[in-house]
């Protein structure tokens, strides 16, 4: 167990946060750190045992996705199957700890898969190799065979949680704008995918320009901006039925919508007579409440997790900056203080940070700051990085990066909050403006 605890200390250091974590079979451990980096933790994940013939085609693929989730986080490194001394052929067989110590595996994941009709049963166990012990009890997940990838993500989330003390983020989805065609005639559709780019599904056609899709808290609905009527309007869509409607009465241009934490309201920008202000709209009856009233452009609002405050961007000081106000409106306080222009602020799910886009000296950055504007940290830099969105656990940001030139095109990337582990998310077309869902139920 002490080896796993040592790794946890290093993980918390990498995340540059103060945390309290509790590990199975140990007393709660409080770790306070401010900085540091680590080498990824080595783990072994033998191909899960297929307990009947029908499970064979799922066992290897499920294990592969599990490994990709963990290694993709940047916190873990797989010891490949070719290096394994022991072979796991029976889920209930005793673990030969010396064989796993010999290849320097700190954690071992074993599992088994069975199929009954269209039902898929996945079970797994996690072991601390150097302490010769299991980390907690084994778990079992049951779903249809069509949901085998979700089972992989659920196992990965459970492993991630036990080894880091924090909630995982793999069993989630991302809604984004799929883009095709030349830069001057780009066709755009709202698309839905797993967090890792798999299982892409298109929710709209390319007849109208669509922008800024955002998930509801339960991940069953989205809001987005569409030019279907000729002017930008905010639409509400059920992602299962794909039925959509205009949200409330929008006599003017509407854009940049986001749900409240309880899903009952949407905050958005409405533009009338060339002036853009922030409004709160009731989802059920469309009733609007105006929150800002100034000659400035106020836009890109985002709720705090408790729903009490809203962060937004405004040029009321002469340039784009970030402000925070009460959900009931009233005076707004500027929190951005650095040089450059700030935009697209998004409150983290944990409530401790705000992500943003920054333009400074001709380069775009994705950054984070505390909710009072302190401890600003720029995570990326490129020709154009924009539109950050938080993972469900608040440890990773997704955004889009566009290349320059006449053939420039956007792609979706992710980066952790330390600025490390920058990764491109593979999508079948160009992709922009991603929005991460909560963990799926």
Order of alpha helices (4+ residues) and beta strands (2+ residues): alpha-beta-beta-beta-beta-alpha-beta-alpha-beta-beta-beta-beta-alpha-beta-beta-beta-beta-beta-beta-beta-beta-beta-beta-beta-beta-beta-beta-beta-beta-beta-beta-beta-beta-beta-beta-beta-beta
